[in-house]
């Protein structure tokens, strides 16, 4: 099972804001960069946020990331129907079982 | 624009070896700041990181799969490959190849993904 915990689902009306939490530990989020990935239905994941809070070229500033201690948060403002997707956090885990780890995933529903 | 494309059989028999290749275009697999790796997603489930390789051949593997996984690189063809041995139905998944940014001690992010290919394990 994943070492990063996310809520299974969040929802809000168009134009509203949602936040998605990602909880880990000192061996992963606490000491490594966090990324966020968006997976639209039937498509490959797409990088949304990297290095905790940076957006790749072409990602609108409605998407934001933050990190505090062993938790990270993705924020989406001005929610649009096209934002309906699964969202995953990801980071390196530096424990004895070193590997890249993903969160459990969160389904965002636009009401 | 960097593009990655997976190729390989869509059906593998139980106990056999799953083999996939990822062809990279629009950039060199020998770039110094990147690893190249594989992620899978069982139908209806979340993402699982399999492992990654540097152009020099240095690898990281998910410890849960390490005994069955081999990732190799062919710089002359700008390709890298995945072999997963002794497969079972639990290995049925969409397999993605992807570029991994690195600070040379960790993977910092996964920034480019292939479209994915479904591999079904069944007799």
gemmi code that builds the backbone of each chain (N, CA, C; Angstrom):
import gemmi

chains = {
    "A": [
        ("UNK", (0.836, -1.182, 0.000), (0.000, 0.000, 0.000), (0.884, 1.249, 0.000)),
        ("UNK", (0.289, 2.393, -0.399), (1.060, 3.612, -0.534), (1.445, 4.178, 0.826)),
        ("UNK", (2.622, 4.832, 0.862), (3.060, 5.471, 2.100), (2.593, 6.914, 2.174)),
        ("UNK", (1.967, 7.406, 1.099), (1.447, 8.770, 1.065), (-0.079, 8.702, 1.045)),
        ("UNK", (-0.708, 9.388, 1.989), (-2.155, 9.295, 2.146), (-2.857, 10.544, 1.634)),
        ("UNK", (-3.839, 10.336, 0.763), (-4.670, 11.414, 0.243), (-6.135, 11.091, 0.518)),
        ("UNK", (-7.004, 12.108, 0.571), (-8.438, 11.822, 0.688), (-8.928, 11.194, -0.606)),
        ("UNK", (-9.855, 10.234, -0.520), (-10.324, 9.556, -1.741), (-11.016, 10.495, -2.725)),
        ("UNK", (-11.712, 11.485, -2.211), (-12.443, 12.372, -3.107), (-12.665, 13.737, -2.476)),
        ("UNK", (-12.779, 14.738, -3.332), (-13.182, 16.086, -2.941), (-14.094, 16.606, -4.043)),
        ("UNK", (-14.962, 17.543, -3.692), (-15.863, 18.096, -4.698), (-16.218, 19.536, -4.364)),
        ("UNK", (-16.580, 20.274, -5.401), (-16.994, 21.660, -5.226), (-17.691, 22.119, -6.500)),
        ("UNK", (-18.375, 23.225, -6.411), (-19.076, 23.780, -7.567), (-18.099, 24.521, -8.471)),
        ("UNK", (-18.479, 24.717, -9.740), (-17.618, 25.498, -10.634), (-17.308, 26.871, -10.052)),
        ("UNK", (-16.050, 27.290, -10.203), (-15.625, 28.582, -9.696), (-15.117, 28.560, -8.272)),
        ("UNK", (-15.431, 27.482, -7.557), (-14.985, 27.380, -6.169), (-13.550, 26.859, -6.081)),
        ("UNK", (-13.090, 26.687, -4.824), (-11.728, 26.221, -4.574), (-11.750, 24.874, -3.882)),
        ("UNK", (-10.804, 24.009, -4.228), (-10.619, 22.754, -3.501), (-9.152, 22.637, -3.101)),
        ("UNK", (-8.923, 21.917, -2.019), (-7.562, 21.590, -1.616), (-7.474, 20.087, -1.399)),
        ("UNK", (-6.330, 19.533, -1.761), (-6.073, 18.106, -1.610), (-4.823, 17.942, -0.757)),
        ("UNK", (-4.939, 17.164, 0.296), (-3.809, 16.963, 1.191), (-3.068, 15.679, 0.832)),
        ("UNK", (-1.805, 15.640, 1.192), (-0.944, 14.481, 0.969), (-0.066, 14.342, 2.210)),
        ("UNK", (-0.295, 13.276, 2.961), (0.398, 13.104, 4.229), (1.442, 12.001, 4.130)),
        ("UNK", (2.657, 12.292, 4.589), (3.739, 11.321, 4.521), (4.545, 11.283, 5.797)),
        ("UNK", (5.863, 11.182, 5.644), (6.747, 11.085, 6.807), (8.071, 11.782, 6.514)),
        ("UNK", (8.966, 11.726, 7.490), (10.254, 12.394, 7.341), (11.127, 11.742, 6.268)),
        ("UNK", (10.864, 10.483, 5.949), (11.699, 9.801, 4.950), (11.276, 10.140, 3.523)),
        ("UNK", (10.095, 10.726, 3.380), (9.658, 11.082, 2.030), (9.354, 12.582, 1.920)),
        ("UNK", (8.132, 12.993, 2.206), (7.785, 14.409, 2.050), (8.675, 15.304, 2.892)),
        ("UNK", (8.987, 14.870, 4.095), (9.749, 15.715, 5.012), (11.110, 16.132, 4.512)),
        ("UNK", (11.703, 15.345, 3.602), (13.067, 15.646, 3.170), (13.279, 15.606, 1.664)),
        ("UNK", (12.213, 15.576, 0.907), (12.331, 15.527, -0.549), (11.272, 16.392, -1.226)),
        ("UNK", (11.511, 16.696, -2.488), (10.572, 17.514, -3.243), (9.279, 16.737, -3.533)),
        ("UNK", (8.172, 17.459, -3.500), (6.862, 16.874, -3.807), (6.400, 17.352, -5.181)),
        ("UNK", (5.815, 16.434, -5.930), (5.180, 16.754, -7.209), (3.716, 16.368, -7.139)),
        ("UNK", (2.946, 16.981, -8.018), (1.532, 16.637, -8.161), (1.251, 16.324, -9.628)),
        ("UNK", (0.419, 15.296, -9.842), (0.098, 14.833, -11.177), (-1.416, 14.809, -11.349)),
        ("UNK", (-1.855, 15.217, -12.539), (-3.271, 15.186, -12.891), (-3.500, 14.090, -13.921)),
        ("UNK", (-4.477, 13.234, -13.672), (-4.812, 12.183, -14.630), (-6.269, 12.330, -15.055)),
        ("UNK", (-6.480, 12.895, -16.232), (-7.817, 12.982, -16.800), (-8.278, 11.597, -17.204)),
        ("UNK", (-9.588, 11.353, -17.244), (-10.096, 10.002, -17.554), (-9.523, 9.433, -18.849)),
        ("UNK", (-8.979, 8.237, -18.755), (-8.480, 7.538, -19.931), (-7.172, 8.044, -20.494)),
        ("UNK", (-6.468, 8.908, -19.748), (-5.214, 9.463, -20.257), (-4.067, 9.198, -19.289)),
        ("UNK", (-2.860, 9.479, -19.757), (-1.680, 9.342, -18.913), (-1.609, 10.480, -17.903)),
        ("UNK", (-0.991, 10.252, -16.761), (-0.772, 11.355, -15.816), (0.045, 12.472, -16.457)),
        ("UNK", (-0.175, 13.677, -15.934), (0.502, 14.873, -16.440), (1.050, 15.641, -15.246)),
        ("UNK", (2.281, 16.120, -15.359), (2.890, 16.870, -14.269), (2.196, 18.216, -14.098)),
        ("UNK", (1.787, 18.493, -12.855), (1.056, 19.717, -12.540), (1.897, 20.675, -11.685)),
        ("UNK", (2.585, 20.118, -10.716), (3.423, 20.875, -9.785), (4.689, 20.064, -9.531)),
        ("UNK", (5.840, 20.724, -9.487), (7.087, 20.061, -9.122), (7.851, 20.921, -8.109)),
        ("UNK", (8.845, 20.319, -7.478), (9.630, 21.026, -6.452), (8.728, 21.754, -5.448)),
        ("UNK", (7.699, 21.063, -5.005), (6.726, 21.513, -3.986), (5.726, 22.559, -4.477)),
        ("UNK", (6.196, 23.546, -5.267), (5.307, 24.664, -5.569), (5.538, 25.307, -6.931)),
        ("UNK", (6.282, 24.652, -7.820), (6.565, 25.225, -9.133), (5.655, 24.621, -10.189)),
        ("UNK", (5.224, 25.457, -11.133), (4.364, 24.997, -12.203), (5.142, 24.906, -13.514)),
        ("UNK", (5.023, 23.754, -14.214), (5.645, 23.665, -15.551), (4.998, 24.670, -16.492)),
        ("UNK", (5.690, 24.972, -17.552), (5.154, 25.863, -18.559), (3.807, 25.344, -19.061)),
        ("UNK", (2.826, 26.243, -19.136), (1.515, 25.877, -19.653), (0.499, 25.503, -18.588)),
        ("UNK", (0.932, 25.329, -17.352), (-0.007, 25.027, -16.266), (-0.512, 26.345, -15.680)),
        ("UNK", (-1.817, 26.551, -15.675), (-2.357, 27.840, -15.197), (-2.115, 28.049, -13.709)),
        ("UNK", (-2.081, 29.321, -13.303), (-1.797, 29.637, -11.894), (-2.988, 29.356, -10.987)),
        ("UNK", (-4.052, 28.786, -11.531), (-5.148, 28.300, -10.676), (-4.698, 27.109, -9.839)),
        ("UNK", (-3.615, 26.474, -10.282), (-3.076, 25.323, -9.567), (-1.872, 25.786, -8.738)),
        ("UNK", (-1.849, 25.401, -7.461), (-0.750, 25.791, -6.590), (-0.389, 24.649, -5.659)),
        ("UNK", (0.858, 24.640, -5.223), (1.320, 23.603, -4.319), (2.059, 24.205, -3.144)),
        ("UNK", (1.988, 23.508, -2.021), (2.723, 23.938, -0.830), (3.127, 22.707, -0.034)),
        ("UNK", (4.112, 22.916, 0.849), (4.581, 21.824, 1.700), (4.910, 22.382, 3.070)),
        ("UNK", (4.532, 21.617, 4.085), (4.866, 21.981, 5.460), (5.159, 20.711, 6.231)),
        ("UNK", (6.391, 20.571, 6.699), (6.771, 19.379, 7.445), (6.632, 18.130, 6.603)),
        ("UNK", (5.787, 17.214, 7.063), (5.614, 15.936, 6.358), (4.298, 15.873, 5.580)),
        ("UNK", (3.731, 17.049, 5.275), (2.503, 17.089, 4.484), (2.627, 18.089, 3.344)),
        ("UNK", (1.882, 17.831, 2.290), (1.837, 18.728, 1.140), (0.385, 18.952, 0.753)),
        ("UNK", (0.141, 20.059, 0.060), (-1.221, 20.401, -0.330), (-1.249, 20.928, -1.754)),
        ("UNK", (-2.239, 20.461, -2.504), (-2.510, 20.996, -3.843), (-3.777, 21.826, -3.755)),
        ("UNK", (-3.740, 23.024, -4.298), (-4.916, 23.877, -4.340), (-5.344, 24.127, -5.776)),
        ("UNK", (-6.638, 24.098, -6.003), (-7.192, 24.431, -7.306), (-8.253, 25.500, -7.091)),
        ("UNK", (-8.047, 26.685, -7.670), (-9.031, 27.752, -7.564), (-9.771, 27.902, -8.885)),
        ("UNK", (-10.900, 28.599, -8.860), (-11.686, 28.790, -10.071), (-11.988, 27.473, -10.756)),
        ("UNK", (-12.500, 26.524, -9.992), (-12.703, 25.157, -10.473), (-13.497, 25.128, -11.774)),
        ("UNK", (-13.029, 24.317, -12.721), (-13.691, 24.161, -14.017), (-14.064, 22.701, -14.234)),
        ("UNK", (-15.050, 22.461, -15.106), (-15.462, 21.082, -15.372), (-14.310, 20.263, -15.925)),
        ("UNK", (-13.416, 20.913, -16.646), (-12.253, 20.220, -17.196), (-11.234, 19.808, -16.151)),
        ("UNK", (-11.428, 20.227, -14.904), (-10.522, 19.834, -13.817), (-10.922, 18.507, -13.190)),
        ("UNK", (-12.072, 17.956, -13.619), (-12.489, 16.657, -13.088), (-11.466, 15.602, -13.492)),
        ("UNK", (-10.813, 15.026, -12.513), (-9.709, 14.109, -12.779), (-9.276, 13.474, -11.463)),
        ("UNK", (-8.343, 12.541, -11.581), (-7.654, 11.999, -10.409), (-6.347, 12.755, -10.237)),
        ("UNK", (-6.024, 13.059, -8.991), (-4.808, 13.787, -8.672), (-3.955, 12.961, -7.718)),
        ("UNK", (-2.657, 12.889, -8.040), (-1.724, 12.104, -7.236), (-0.552, 12.979, -6.793)),
        ("UNK", (-0.159, 12.843, -5.539), (1.105, 13.425, -5.104), (2.198, 12.371, -5.304)),
        ("UNK", (3.437, 12.833, -5.361), (4.543, 11.909, -5.532), (5.821, 12.512, -4.976)),
        ("UNK", (6.702, 11.650, -4.466), (7.977, 12.110, -3.954), (8.933, 10.936, -3.793)),
        ("UNK", (10.205, 11.232, -3.578), (11.180, 10.174, -3.330), (11.096, 9.769, -1.861)),
        ("UNK", (11.213, 8.477, -1.611), (11.289, 7.979, -0.238), (12.714, 7.516, 0.003)),
        ("UNK", (13.367, 8.133, 0.973), (14.793, 7.878, 1.216), (15.048, 6.833, 2.299)),
        ("UNK", (14.026, 6.027, 2.606), (14.208, 4.982, 3.612), (15.113, 3.881, 3.058)),
        ("UNK", (15.311, 2.819, 3.851), (16.127, 1.691, 3.387), (15.565, 1.103, 2.088)),
        ("UNK", (14.264, 1.193, 1.944), (13.610, 0.756, 0.703), (13.435, 1.947, -0.229)),
        ("UNK", (14.544, 2.557, -0.634), (14.493, 3.789, -1.426), (13.741, 3.569, -2.732)),
        ("UNK", (12.808, 4.463, -2.994), (12.006, 4.349, -4.208), (11.174, 5.612, -4.370)),
        ("UNK", (10.616, 5.816, -5.557), (9.664, 6.896, -5.754), (8.297, 6.380, -5.325)),
        ("UNK", (7.555, 7.206, -4.625), (6.240, 6.789, -4.129), (5.165, 7.779, -4.551)),
        ("UNK", (3.989, 7.230, -4.799), (2.825, 8.031, -5.151), (1.808, 7.990, -4.022)),
        ("UNK", (0.985, 9.031, -3.960), (-0.122, 9.029, -3.033), (-1.219, 8.096, -3.486)),
        ("UNK", (-2.223, 7.942, -2.636), (-3.330, 7.030, -2.904), (-4.274, 7.557, -3.973)),
        ("UNK", (-4.174, 8.844, -4.283), (-4.995, 9.432, -5.331), (-6.277, 10.048, -4.804)),
        ("UNK", (-6.677, 11.159, -5.402), (-7.905, 11.863, -5.024), (-8.711, 12.176, -6.267)),
        ("UNK", (-9.974, 11.808, -6.245), (-10.876, 12.115, -7.350), (-11.526, 13.467, -7.098)),
        ("UNK", (-11.329, 14.404, -8.017), (-11.971, 15.712, -7.914), (-13.226, 15.716, -8.778)),
        ("UNK", (-14.345, 16.043, -8.154), (-15.626, 16.126, -8.854), (-16.117, 17.561, -8.845)),
        ("UNK", (-16.495, 18.050, -10.016), (-17.072, 19.394, -10.127), (-18.589, 19.250, -10.155)),
        ("UNK", (-19.235, 19.771, -9.139), (-20.671, 19.564, -8.952), (-21.527, 20.316, -9.969)),
    ],
    "B": [
        ("UNK", (9.549, 18.944, -29.038), (8.809, 18.462, -27.865), (9.164, 17.002, -27.610)),
        ("UNK", (9.538, 16.710, -26.376), (9.906, 15.343, -26.022), (8.683, 14.435, -26.095)),
        ("UNK", (8.868, 13.257, -26.675), (7.796, 12.264, -26.732), (8.342, 10.897, -26.364)),
        ("UNK", (7.524, 10.128, -25.655), (7.879, 8.762, -25.285), (6.768, 7.838, -25.760)),
        ("UNK", (7.137, 6.692, -26.301), (6.159, 5.751, -26.853), (6.503, 4.335, -26.412)),
        ("UNK", (5.545, 3.706, -25.715), (5.719, 2.322, -25.292), (5.351, 1.359, -26.425)),
        ("UNK", (6.023, 0.221, -26.463), (5.667, -0.813, -27.426), (5.956, -2.176, -26.812)),
        ("UNK", (5.181, -3.170, -27.257), (5.358, -4.518, -26.754), (4.056, -5.285, -26.754)),
        ("UNK", (4.096, -6.582, -26.438), (2.886, -7.408, -26.444), (1.846, -6.934, -25.450)),
        ("UNK", (0.591, -7.008, -25.850), (-0.503, -6.624, -24.964), (-1.025, -7.782, -24.130)),
        ("UNK", (-0.560, -8.979, -24.436), (-1.014, -10.171, -23.728), (0.198, -11.046, -23.403)),
        ("UNK", (0.311, -11.404, -22.132), (1.413, -12.256, -21.678), (0.830, -13.392, -20.844)),
        ("UNK", (1.368, -14.573, -21.014), (0.878, -15.737, -20.248), (1.469, -15.739, -18.840)),
        ("UNK", (0.699, -16.262, -17.886), (1.225, -16.384, -16.517), (2.532, -17.175, -16.504)),
        ("UNK", (3.435, -16.750, -15.627), (4.775, -17.323, -15.412), (5.791, -16.884, -16.466)),
        ("UNK", (5.328, -16.223, -17.531), (6.265, -15.779, -18.555), (6.818, -14.378, -18.228)),
        ("UNK", (7.620, -13.845, -19.135), (8.267, -12.551, -18.922), (7.624, -11.473, -19.771)),
        ("UNK", (7.232, -10.398, -19.111), (6.677, -9.225, -19.780), (7.849, -8.372, -20.285)),
        ("UNK", (7.786, -7.978, -21.553), (8.859, -7.157, -22.125), (8.259, -5.958, -22.849)),
        ("UNK", (8.713, -4.767, -22.475), (8.269, -3.536, -23.109), (9.465, -2.666, -23.451)),
        ("UNK", (9.311, -1.879, -24.508), (10.346, -0.934, -24.925), (9.747, 0.455, -25.003)),
        ("UNK", (10.517, 1.448, -24.626), (10.103, 2.845, -24.724), (11.056, 3.572, -25.679)),
        ("UNK", (10.493, 4.156, -26.720), (11.286, 4.919, -27.678), (11.133, 6.404, -27.395)),
        ("UNK", (12.269, 7.081, -27.246), (12.276, 8.503, -26.929), (12.574, 9.309, -28.186)),
        ("UNK", (11.758, 10.299, -28.466), (11.999, 11.186, -29.612), (11.915, 12.643, -29.159)),
        ("UNK", (12.604, 13.509, -29.893), (12.599, 14.927, -29.554), (13.590, 15.284, -28.466)),
        ("UNK", (14.454, 14.349, -28.099), (15.470, 14.604, -27.078), (16.369, 13.386, -26.941)),
        ("UNK", (17.524, 13.567, -26.316), (18.479, 12.484, -26.170), (18.337, 11.779, -24.833)),
        ("UNK", (18.341, 10.466, -24.875), (18.275, 9.667, -23.655), (19.581, 9.788, -22.869)),
        ("UNK", (20.611, 10.326, -23.483), (21.910, 10.490, -22.827), (22.052, 11.830, -22.105)),
        ("UNK", (20.952, 12.571, -21.977), (20.981, 13.838, -21.228), (21.402, 13.591, -19.794)),
        ("UNK", (22.204, 14.510, -19.244), (22.834, 14.268, -17.951), (21.903, 14.408, -16.750)),
        ("UNK", (20.773, 15.079, -16.885), (19.953, 15.384, -15.707), (18.750, 14.477, -15.535)),
        ("UNK", (18.709, 13.405, -16.299), (17.496, 12.605, -16.289), (17.746, 11.118, -16.151)),
        ("UNK", (16.842, 10.471, -15.395), (16.682, 9.037, -15.429), (15.474, 8.756, -16.320)),
        ("UNK", (15.346, 7.506, -16.728), (14.242, 7.070, -17.584), (13.625, 5.833, -16.943)),
        ("UNK", (12.300, 5.848, -16.771), (11.755, 4.761, -15.993), (10.354, 4.331, -16.358)),
        ("UNK", (9.830, 3.458, -15.511), (8.537, 2.821, -15.745), (7.639, 2.947, -14.518)),
        ("UNK", (6.368, 3.171, -14.779), (5.312, 3.237, -13.768), (4.152, 2.405, -14.299)),
        ("UNK", (3.423, 1.743, -13.421), (2.273, 0.984, -13.860), (1.036, 1.330, -13.050)),
        ("UNK", (-0.129, 1.002, -13.632), (-1.406, 1.313, -12.998), (-2.387, 0.190, -13.291)),
        ("UNK", (-2.665, -0.685, -12.322), (-3.697, -1.714, -12.520), (-5.039, -1.066, -12.806)),
        ("UNK", (-5.899, -1.750, -13.544), (-7.204, -1.166, -13.890), (-7.967, -0.689, -12.663)),
        ("UNK", (-8.361, 0.572, -12.673), (-9.144, 1.145, -11.583), (-8.375, 1.449, -10.312)),
        ("UNK", (-7.046, 1.314, -10.365), (-6.247, 1.521, -9.151), (-5.235, 2.653, -9.339)),
        ("UNK", (-4.384, 2.842, -8.335), (-3.431, 3.938, -8.344), (-2.126, 3.599, -9.052)),
        ("UNK", (-1.190, 4.558, -8.974), (0.083, 4.449, -9.657), (1.127, 3.733, -8.801)),
        ("UNK", (1.932, 2.892, -9.443), (3.027, 2.202, -8.762), (4.311, 2.398, -9.567)),
        ("UNK", (5.335, 2.944, -8.909), (6.630, 3.154, -9.541), (7.382, 1.832, -9.610)),
        ("UNK", (7.914, 1.511, -10.798), (8.621, 0.243, -10.993), (10.130, 0.424, -10.864)),
        ("UNK", (10.680, 1.440, -11.520), (12.108, 1.669, -11.460), (12.565, 2.601, -12.554)),
        ("UNK", (13.867, 2.930, -12.530), (14.403, 3.848, -13.530), (15.879, 3.588, -13.773)),
        ("UNK", (16.376, 4.118, -14.916), (17.751, 3.879, -15.325), (18.372, 5.158, -15.876)),
        ("UNK", (19.661, 5.356, -15.608), (20.441, 6.450, -16.171), (21.086, 5.954, -17.455)),
        ("UNK", (21.468, 6.857, -18.327), (22.020, 6.425, -19.610), (23.301, 5.601, -19.441)),
        ("UNK", (23.972, 5.785, -18.316), (25.198, 5.029, -18.048), (24.908, 3.599, -17.600)),
        ("UNK", (23.622, 3.340, -17.244), (23.234, 2.006, -16.809), (22.910, 1.908, -15.327)),
        ("UNK", (23.139, 2.964, -14.581), (22.811, 2.964, -13.157), (21.299, 2.872, -12.977)),
        ("UNK", (20.848, 2.041, -12.029), (19.415, 1.804, -11.873), (18.933, 1.995, -10.441)),
        ("UNK", (17.647, 2.313, -10.347), (16.898, 2.249, -9.101), (15.710, 1.332, -9.367)),
        ("UNK", (15.392, 0.446, -8.437), (14.223, -0.409, -8.581), (13.350, -0.308, -7.337)),
        ("UNK", (12.041, -0.467, -7.539), (11.133, -0.600, -6.405), (11.459, -1.909, -5.687)),
        ("UNK", (11.786, -1.836, -4.395), (12.166, -3.068, -3.676), (11.100, -4.165, -3.751)),
        ("UNK", (9.843, -3.786, -3.878), (8.774, -4.790, -3.912), (8.774, -5.588, -5.213)),
        ("UNK", (9.446, -5.086, -6.245), (9.485, -5.753, -7.548), (10.901, -6.132, -7.966)),
        ("UNK", (11.872, -5.722, -7.177), (13.271, -5.796, -7.590), (13.719, -7.176, -8.041)),
        ("UNK", (13.210, -8.218, -7.398), (13.655, -9.576, -7.727), (13.185, -10.025, -9.112)),
        ("UNK", (12.196, -9.313, -9.674), (11.634, -9.740, -10.960), (11.874, -8.732, -12.091)),
        ("UNK", (12.441, -7.574, -11.777), (12.532, -6.488, -12.754), (13.950, -6.280, -13.271)),
        ("UNK", (14.044, -6.031, -14.570), (15.291, -5.572, -15.183), (14.959, -4.420, -16.130)),
        ("UNK", (15.624, -3.294, -15.930), (15.493, -2.162, -16.855), (16.842, -1.951, -17.510)),
        ("UNK", (16.826, -1.824, -18.841), (18.060, -1.644, -19.599), (17.914, -0.460, -20.545)),
        ("UNK", (19.044, 0.018, -21.054), (19.032, 1.191, -21.936), (19.884, 0.920, -23.173)),
        ("UNK", (19.412, 1.420, -24.315), (20.159, 1.339, -25.573), (20.283, 2.761, -26.110)),
        ("UNK", (21.404, 3.409, -25.816), (21.571, 4.812, -26.208), (21.645, 4.972, -27.721)),
        ("UNK", (22.116, 3.954, -28.424), (22.237, 4.058, -29.889), (20.872, 4.145, -30.561)),
        ("UNK", (19.872, 3.564, -29.912), (18.506, 3.588, -30.451), (17.623, 4.601, -29.720)),
        ("UNK", (18.172, 5.273, -28.715), (17.390, 6.189, -27.883), (16.181, 5.480, -27.263)),
        ("UNK", (16.433, 4.287, -26.749), (15.377, 3.461, -26.172), (15.792, 2.915, -24.808)),
        ("UNK", (14.791, 2.607, -23.993), (15.044, 1.843, -22.791), (13.929, 0.807, -22.650)),
        ("UNK", (14.207, -0.240, -21.889), (13.306, -1.390, -21.880), (13.033, -1.893, -20.471)),
        ("UNK", (11.923, -2.598, -20.348), (11.493, -3.199, -19.090), (11.285, -4.683, -19.301)),
        ("UNK", (11.803, -5.490, -18.395), (11.485, -6.908, -18.347), (10.999, -7.236, -16.941)),
        ("UNK", (9.838, -7.886, -16.868), (9.255, -8.314, -15.602), (8.989, -9.805, -15.708)),
        ("UNK", (9.673, -10.574, -14.889), (9.606, -12.024, -15.000), (8.523, -12.624, -14.110)),
        ("UNK", (8.201, -13.866, -14.382), (7.262, -14.657, -13.568), (5.969, -13.902, -13.294)),
        ("UNK", (5.346, -13.402, -14.338), (4.158, -12.558, -14.156), (2.948, -13.385, -13.735)),
        ("UNK", (2.061, -12.712, -13.021), (0.763, -13.274, -12.629), (-0.321, -12.271, -13.014)),
        ("UNK", (-1.555, -12.642, -12.753), (-2.670, -11.752, -13.082), (-2.531, -10.400, -12.358)),
        ("UNK", (-1.862, -10.398, -11.225), (-1.672, -9.154, -10.467), (-0.780, -8.147, -11.193)),
        ("UNK", (-0.089, -8.601, -12.222), (0.766, -7.700, -13.011), (0.014, -7.070, -14.175)),
        ("UNK", (-1.254, -7.415, -14.343), (-2.079, -6.780, -15.372), (-2.233, -5.297, -15.038)),
        ("UNK", (-1.846, -4.443, -15.975), (-1.845, -3.009, -15.709), (-1.571, -2.234, -16.994)),
        ("UNK", (-1.824, -0.936, -16.932), (-1.300, -0.029, -17.955), (0.122, 0.328, -17.520)),
        ("UNK", (1.068, 0.148, -18.429), (2.465, 0.437, -18.149), (2.862, 1.727, -18.869)),
        ("UNK", (3.393, 2.675, -18.102), (3.838, 3.952, -18.639), (5.361, 4.044, -18.583)),
        ("UNK", (5.963, 4.558, -19.661), (7.365, 4.946, -19.557), (7.398, 6.462, -19.356)),
        ("UNK", (8.464, 6.947, -18.717), (8.479, 8.356, -18.347), (9.894, 8.844, -18.105)),
        ("UNK", (10.086, 10.158, -18.265), (11.362, 10.789, -17.951), (11.343, 11.271, -16.502)),
        ("UNK", (12.424, 10.979, -15.786), (12.542, 11.355, -14.385), (13.627, 12.411, -14.241)),
        ("UNK", (13.295, 13.548, -13.675), (14.332, 14.517, -13.345), (15.034, 14.065, -12.075)),
        ("UNK", (16.331, 14.347, -11.983), (17.095, 13.865, -10.835), (18.120, 14.900, -10.381)),
        ("UNK", (18.430, 14.851, -9.080), (19.540, 15.638, -8.541), (20.736, 14.715, -8.337)),
        ("UNK", (20.679, 13.565, -8.955), (21.699, 12.517, -8.963), (21.714, 11.682, -7.693)),
        ("UNK", (20.874, 11.999, -6.698), (20.723, 11.101, -5.549), (19.280, 10.672, -5.358)),
        ("UNK", (18.344, 11.469, -5.875), (16.924, 11.120, -5.791), (16.243, 11.474, -7.105)),
        ("UNK", (15.070, 10.932, -7.303), (14.203, 11.400, -8.385), (13.427, 12.585, -7.842)),
        ("UNK", (13.510, 13.723, -8.516), (12.839, 14.918, -8.006), (11.440, 15.088, -8.592)),
        ("UNK", (11.238, 14.631, -9.819), (9.909, 14.675, -10.410), (9.874, 13.802, -11.649)),
        ("UNK", (8.680, 13.506, -12.118), (8.482, 12.746, -13.354), (7.759, 13.681, -14.309)),
        ("UNK", (8.486, 14.171, -15.318), (7.949, 15.307, -16.060), (7.381, 14.994, -17.441)),
        ("UNK", (7.782, 13.922, -18.062), (7.193, 13.547, -19.339), (6.786, 12.074, -19.284)),
        ("UNK", (5.568, 11.792, -19.753), (5.004, 10.453, -19.693), (4.625, 9.984, -21.101)),
        ("UNK", (4.777, 8.679, -21.351), (4.210, 8.101, -22.546), (2.708, 7.954, -22.381)),
        ("UNK", (2.030, 7.545, -23.425), (0.571, 7.414, -23.381), (0.124, 6.171, -22.628)),
        ("UNK", (1.029, 5.226, -22.436), (0.710, 4.013, -21.701), (0.275, 2.881, -22.613)),
        ("UNK", (0.543, 1.658, -22.169), (0.117, 0.483, -22.912), (-0.430, -0.548, -21.935)),
        ("UNK", (-1.588, -1.109, -22.254), (-2.211, -2.105, -21.385), (-1.589, -3.467, -21.638)),
        ("UNK", (-1.124, -4.084, -20.573), (-0.612, -5.448, -20.652), (-1.498, -6.330, -19.776)),
        ("UNK", (-2.059, -7.336, -20.379), (-2.928, -8.275, -19.675), (-2.193, -9.593, -19.507)),
        ("UNK", (-2.222, -10.111, -18.287), (-1.624, -11.421, -18.015), (-2.747, -12.437, -17.932)),
        ("UNK", (-2.771, -13.329, -18.902), (-3.844, -14.325, -18.972), (-3.409, -15.463, -19.882)),
        ("UNK", (-3.907, -16.653, -19.567), (-3.603, -17.807, -20.411), (-4.596, -17.913, -21.559)),
    ],
}
model = gemmi.Model(1)
for chain_id, residues in chains.items():
    chain = gemmi.Chain(chain_id)
    for i, (resn, *xyz) in enumerate(residues, 1):
        res = gemmi.Residue()
        res.name, res.seqid = resn, gemmi.SeqId(i, " ")
        for name, pos in zip(("N", "CA", "C"), xyz):
            atom = gemmi.Atom()
            atom.name, atom.element = name, gemmi.Element(name[0])
            atom.pos, atom.b_iso = gemmi.Position(*pos), 0.0
            res.add_atom(atom)
        chain.add_residue(res)
    model.add_chain(chain)
structure = gemmi.Structure()
structure.add_model(model)
structure.setup_entities()
